[in-house]
Amino acid sequence: MELRDIPITSLIPQRPPFVMVDRVLSCDATDAVTEFAIREDNIFLDDMKLSAAGIIENMAQSCAARMGCINRMQNESVKIGFIGDIRDCHIIRQPRCHEVLSTHVHIIEDVFNLTLANVTVTVGDDTISTARIKIALSETPAVDIHH
């Protein structure tokens, strides 16, 4: 099964209507790319644009989806992650309804249960947002990959 065919809810703990990632396009130990199409029923839409909170949630869920893929590759249950810190967050523009976000997660450090990542969100060739996010992982499984 290809990554893009894995149901996103088997990789992240969030459930609709709070899911801000549609699929994982690529994933390895240091990098992941996710995709998300902004639809009219998105709870973070503000005047037909994705709010700053929606962009940050997409970034965080992209980090979670990467970890879910890593857990799955290691045949482990997906763990819950918590945002520990967000720094240097720059929102260049809010994406519009029907635009497709590509979110690139690049791991800077992965030590014990803490992960530090640079995250970049693009629409086409345009970078619309960047941030450095620190995620703390719980040992408690969020999603059992065996079901």
N, C-alpha and C positions, 0 to 999 in steps of 0.2 A: 504494500500500500504506500502510495506517495504521501509526503507530508501534507500537501494541499488537500488531500482527500480525508484526512483525519478530522473528525468533528471537533471543533474548537472547544466545546464544553467538556471534552475528555482531557483537555490540557490545562484548563484554567478553572478556578472555583466559581467564577461569576456565572450568573444565569440571566436569561432575558428578563426584562428589557435592558439589563445593565452590561451586556456584552459589547465591547468596543473593538473587537478583533474578529474578522471573518475566517481567516486561515493563516497558516504558517507556510511561507514559500520556501524558506531554507533555514537550517539550524545546524550548528556544530558547537564545539566547546567554547568558542569565543565570539561567535556572531550568529544573529538570527534576523530574518526579515519577515514581517507580517503584512497583511493587506486588510484594509477595512473600507467598505463602501458606505458612505453617509446616506442614510435613507430618511424619508420624511417623518417617520415615527420615532426618530432618535430622541431620547429623553434629554440630551444635552444640546439640542438645537435652540439657537437664539436668533430670531430674525433670519431663519434659513441658513445660518452659519453655525458650525460646531463651536461651542463655547470653549474658553480656556480650560475649564474643568474637564470637558470632554476630550480635549487634546492630551491633557496630562493623564487621564484615565486610559486612553489608548496607549500611551507610552508605558504605563505601569503594567497593563495587561499584556503588552508585547513582551515585556521582561518575564512575566508569569508564563506566557506561552512558550518562551524559550526554555524556561526551567521545566515546564511540563514535558516538552520534547526530550530533554536530557533525562528526566526521570523515566520516561517511557522507554528510551533507548537502553537504560540500565535495568529495565523491568522492575521499577519501583513505583510506588503510588505517588501521585502528584501531590506536592506539599503546598501549604498556604504561605504566601509571601506578604509581608507588610512593608509599606513604604517607610523607610527610616529617615530619608532626607532627599530633598530635591534642591539642586544648586544650579546656578547659571542657566536658568530656564528662560529661553527667548522664544516668544511667539511672534513670528514675523507677520503672519496673517492668519485669520481664521478661515479654514476651508469651508466651501459652500456645499449645500445639499447636493447629492449625486456625484461629488468628487470622490476619488478613490485615494486613500492614504496608503503609502508604503512606509513602514516604520522599521528602521534599522537599529538593532541593539548590538552594541559592541562592548564586550566585557573588558573592563580595566583590571579588576581584581575579583577573585572568588576565594575568600578565606573563611573557613569554618561555615557558618550559616549566614554570612554576609556577602553580598554581591554588589559591586560598584560598576555601573554601566554608563556609557555615553549613548544617548538615544537621539536619533535624527528622524524627523517626519518629513516626507516629501509628497508632493502631488506632481506627478510627471517628473520633470527635471528640476522643479522648484522646491528648495528647502523652505518649509513653512514653520518649523519649530525644532529647537534643540534643547537638551537638558542633560544633566548628570544626575543619575538616580541611584540611591543606595537602598537595597532591598534586604530585609532580614527574613530568613526562612524559618518556619515553624517545623518541628519534627512531626507534627500532627498531619496525617494525610488529609487532603482536601477532596481528592477524586480517586477512587479505586479503579485502576486501569484494567483490572481483571473482570469488570462487569460492563 
